[in-house]
Amino acid sequence: MTDTPPRPRPLAMSDIAALLGVSTNTVNAWRKRAAGAKQVEPLPPPAGKVATKTDYWWEDDIVEWARRTGRLKEA
């Protein structure tokens, strides 16, 4: 039997907010405000859409971005 690595978990904006302990408005602000900024690393682009309208991101990508940008509150 082969061990397969676990699949990354897809996250909606509300999931990102819960993971990082902020509001969904904050996540939306990170996404929109930083999109064209050169001094701020923007939220990664969505990995895709659910039902052609709701964006999702992979948890691994968000955790990596949050660590790099100092937004992940580690225990």
CORBEL-V236428 format. One record per residue. N is the residue number from 1. OMEGA is omega in whole degrees, -180 to 180 (* if undefined). D_FIRST is the distance of its C-alpha to the first C-alpha in Angstrom with 2 decimals. Layout:
[[N	OMEGA	D_FIRST] [N	OMEGA	D_FIRST]]
//
This chain:
[[1	-179	0.00] [2	175	3.78] [3	177	6.60] [4	179	9.28] [5	179	12.76] [6	178	14.87] [7	176	17.40] [8	-178	20.95] [9	176	23.24] [10	-179	26.23] [11	170	29.56] [12	179	32.97] [13	179	36.13] [14	177	36.44] [15	178	32.95] [16	179	33.93] [17	180	37.15] [18	-180	35.50] [19	-175	33.01] [20	177	35.95] [21	179	38.50] [22	178	40.94] [23	176	42.40] [24	175	41.28] [25	178	44.70] [26	179	43.81] [27	179	40.60] [28	178	42.67] [29	177	45.30] [30	-177	42.81] [31	-175	41.64] [32	-175	45.16] [33	-175	47.28] [34	-174	45.07] [35	-179	44.29] [36	-176	47.25] [37	178	47.86] [38	-176	47.58] [39	-177	47.73] [40	177	44.91] [41	-176	41.27] [42	171	40.60] [43	179	37.76] [44	177	35.06] [45	179	35.52] [46	177	33.57] [47	-179	30.22] [48	-180	31.40] [49	174	33.11] [50	180	32.29] [51	176	34.58] [52	179	36.38] [53	-178	38.23] [54	-180	36.25] [55	171	34.84] [56	179	31.54] [57	174	30.12] [58	-178	26.69] [59	-179	26.69] [60	180	25.58] [61	-179	28.58] [62	180	30.97] [63	179	29.98] [64	179	30.37] [65	-178	33.71] [66	176	34.92] [67	-179	34.31] [68	-174	36.15] [69	178	39.02] [70	-179	39.40] [71	-180	38.67] [72	177	35.68] [73	-178	36.94] [74	-179	34.58] [75	*	34.74]]
//
